[in-house]
Amino acid sequence: MSTRNSDSATIEDRILDAAADCVLAFGVDRVMLAEIARRAGVSRPTVYRRWPDTRAVLAALLTRRIVGVLDAAPSRGVGRAALVERIVTIAERLRADEVVMSVLRKAPDLAMVYIAERMGTSQQILLDAVAADIKLAQEQGSVRPGEPRRLAAMCLLITQSAIQSAQIVAPMLDADELAVELAHSLNGYLRP
């Protein structure tokens, strides 16, 4: 559902909302910058002043959606249980996000950059948030010793894999069962 008609939306928000609409309407591979601009009610140069190409617009869209999911799932306390609950909630919400999943499933070349080649902005933001929660949980004694960013990196890999591969194991693990198993994996990894 688009929010681009909101009076308070910035030009960037309108462009990213239009890009999301295009992803859902046409698929990632057929998103055109001209159509994004048309749906946002701006000129192509307005888009180009903010992003160099369609791929950059899509990367910004993914970052906004992923960070939005992170912001919508605040920590419910300090400790391993709260940390794992937050990570599992984020994973469930990302798996339910049509735009994020469309990119993962229908634009493997774009997704592969952030899976195998380099960390994206949203991954760095998630890593920082998880590392901060891990540090607090370590101080509380419910997470094992270790450099928080390293532990957070492994949590990111475990969770990212669960998100990407959920459809493969769907016949064996429905969404609820997947969440239980992801929580079990993370708890086992982080337990002192």
C-alpha positions as CSV (number, residue, x, y, z in Angstrom):
1,M,0.0,0.0,0.0
2,S,1.4,3.4,-1.0
3,T,1.6,6.4,1.2
4,R,3.0,8.7,-1.5
5,N,-0.2,10.9,-1.4
6,S,0.5,12.0,2.1
7,D,0.9,15.7,2.4
8,S,3.9,15.4,4.6
9,A,5.8,13.0,2.3
10,T,9.1,14.4,1.1
11,I,10.1,14.1,-2.5
12,E,12.5,11.3,-1.6
13,D,9.6,9.5,0.2
14,R,7.4,10.0,-2.9
15,I,10.1,8.6,-5.2
16,L,10.7,5.6,-2.9
17,D,7.0,4.9,-2.6
18,A,6.7,5.1,-6.4
19,A,9.6,2.7,-6.7
20,A,7.8,0.2,-4.3
21,D,4.7,0.5,-6.4
22,C,6.6,-0.2,-9.5
23,V,8.3,-3.3,-8.0
24,L,5.0,-4.7,-7.0
25,A,3.3,-3.8,-10.3
26,F,6.0,-4.8,-12.8
27,G,8.6,-6.8,-11.0
28,V,12.1,-5.7,-10.1
29,D,13.7,-6.3,-13.5
30,R,11.1,-4.1,-15.3
31,V,11.2,-1.1,-13.0
32,M,12.1,2.0,-15.1
33,L,13.3,5.3,-13.7
34,A,10.9,7.2,-16.0
35,E,7.9,5.2,-14.5
36,I,9.2,5.8,-11.0
37,A,9.3,9.6,-11.7
38,R,5.9,9.6,-13.3
39,R,4.3,7.8,-10.4
40,A,6.0,10.1,-7.9
41,G,4.9,13.1,-9.8
42,V,8.4,14.4,-10.4
43,S,10.7,14.8,-13.4
44,R,13.5,12.3,-14.2
45,P,16.2,14.9,-13.4
46,T,14.6,15.2,-9.9
47,V,15.2,11.5,-9.4
48,Y,18.7,11.7,-10.9
49,R,19.7,14.5,-8.5
50,R,19.1,12.0,-5.7
51,W,20.2,8.7,-7.2
52,P,22.4,7.9,-10.2
53,D,20.2,5.1,-11.6
54,T,17.3,2.7,-10.9
55,R,19.4,0.2,-9.1
56,A,20.4,3.0,-6.6
57,V,16.8,3.9,-6.1
58,L,16.0,0.2,-5.4
59,A,18.9,0.0,-2.9
60,A,17.6,3.1,-1.1
61,L,14.1,1.6,-1.1
62,L,15.3,-1.6,0.5
63,T,17.3,0.3,3.1
64,R,14.2,2.3,4.0
65,R,12.0,-0.7,4.3
66,I,14.5,-2.8,6.3
67,V,15.3,0.1,8.7
68,G,11.6,0.7,9.0
69,V,11.1,-2.9,10.1
70,L,14.0,-2.5,12.6
71,D,12.4,0.7,14.0
72,A,9.0,-0.9,14.3
73,A,10.5,-3.7,16.4
74,P,12.1,-2.0,19.4
75,S,13.8,-4.0,22.0
76,R,11.5,-5.1,24.8
77,G,14.2,-5.2,27.4
78,V,17.8,-6.3,28.1
79,G,19.0,-9.8,27.8
80,R,19.3,-12.7,25.4
81,A,15.5,-13.5,25.4
82,A,14.6,-9.9,24.4
83,L,17.4,-9.8,21.8
84,V,16.4,-13.1,20.2
85,E,12.7,-12.1,20.2
86,R,13.5,-8.8,18.5
87,I,15.7,-10.6,15.8
88,V,13.0,-13.2,15.1
89,T,10.3,-10.5,14.9
90,I,12.4,-8.5,12.4
91,A,12.9,-11.7,10.4
92,E,9.2,-12.4,10.3
93,R,8.3,-8.9,9.3
94,L,10.9,-8.9,6.5
95,R,9.6,-12.2,5.2
96,A,6.2,-10.6,5.1
97,D,7.4,-7.5,3.3
98,E,6.3,-7.9,-0.4
99,V,8.9,-5.5,-1.7
100,V,11.9,-7.0,0.1
101,M,10.8,-10.6,-0.8
102,S,10.2,-9.6,-4.4
103,V,13.8,-8.3,-4.7
104,L,15.1,-11.5,-3.0
105,R,13.1,-13.8,-5.3
106,K,13.0,-12.0,-8.5
107,A,16.2,-10.0,-8.7
108,P,18.9,-12.4,-7.6
109,D,21.7,-10.4,-9.1
110,L,20.8,-7.4,-7.0
111,A,20.2,-9.5,-3.9
112,M,23.4,-11.4,-4.4
113,V,25.5,-8.3,-4.0
114,Y,24.3,-8.0,-0.4
115,I,24.3,-11.7,0.2
116,A,27.8,-12.6,-1.1
117,E,29.8,-9.5,-2.0
118,R,29.4,-6.7,0.5
119,M,27.3,-5.5,3.4
120,G,24.7,-2.9,2.5
121,T,23.6,0.1,4.5
122,S,20.7,-1.7,6.0
123,Q,22.8,-4.6,7.0
124,Q,25.3,-2.3,8.7
125,I,22.4,-0.6,10.6
126,L,21.0,-4.0,11.7
127,L,24.5,-5.1,12.7
128,D,25.0,-2.0,14.8
129,A,21.6,-2.5,16.5
130,V,22.2,-6.1,17.3
131,A,25.7,-5.5,18.5
132,A,24.4,-2.8,20.9
133,D,21.8,-5.3,22.2
134,I,24.4,-8.0,22.5
135,K,26.7,-5.8,24.5
136,L,24.0,-4.9,27.0
137,A,23.0,-8.6,27.3
138,Q,26.6,-9.5,27.9
139,E,26.8,-7.0,30.7
140,Q,23.6,-8.6,32.1
141,G,25.2,-12.0,31.8
142,S,22.8,-13.7,29.4
143,V,25.0,-13.7,26.3
144,R,28.4,-15.4,26.0
145,P,31.6,-13.4,26.0
146,G,32.9,-12.2,22.6
147,E,33.3,-9.1,20.6
148,P,29.6,-7.9,20.1
149,R,30.0,-7.0,16.4
150,R,31.4,-10.5,15.6
151,L,28.5,-12.1,17.4
152,A,26.1,-9.8,15.7
153,A,27.6,-10.6,12.3
154,M,26.9,-14.3,12.9
155,C,23.4,-13.6,14.1
156,L,22.9,-11.6,10.9
157,L,24.1,-14.5,8.7
158,I,21.9,-17.0,10.5
159,T,18.8,-14.8,10.3
160,Q,19.5,-13.7,6.7
161,S,19.8,-17.3,5.7
162,A,16.5,-18.1,7.4
163,I,14.8,-15.3,5.6
164,Q,16.2,-16.1,2.2
165,S,15.6,-19.9,2.4
166,A,12.3,-20.0,4.1
167,Q,10.4,-21.0,1.0
168,I,12.7,-24.0,0.4
169,V,11.8,-25.5,3.8
170,A,8.2,-24.3,3.9
171,P,6.9,-27.9,3.4
172,M,8.7,-28.9,6.6
173,L,8.6,-25.6,8.6
174,D,5.7,-23.2,8.3
175,A,6.2,-19.6,9.4
176,D,5.6,-20.3,13.1
177,E,7.8,-23.3,13.2
178,L,10.5,-21.4,11.3
179,A,10.4,-18.7,13.9
180,V,10.7,-21.3,16.7
181,E,13.7,-22.9,15.1
182,L,15.4,-19.5,14.3
183,A,14.9,-18.5,18.0
184,H,16.4,-21.9,19.1
185,S,19.4,-21.4,16.8
186,L,20.1,-17.9,18.0
187,N,19.6,-18.8,21.6
188,G,22.0,-21.7,21.3
189,Y,24.6,-19.6,19.6
190,L,24.4,-16.7,22.1
191,R,24.0,-18.7,25.3
192,P,26.9,-18.4,27.8
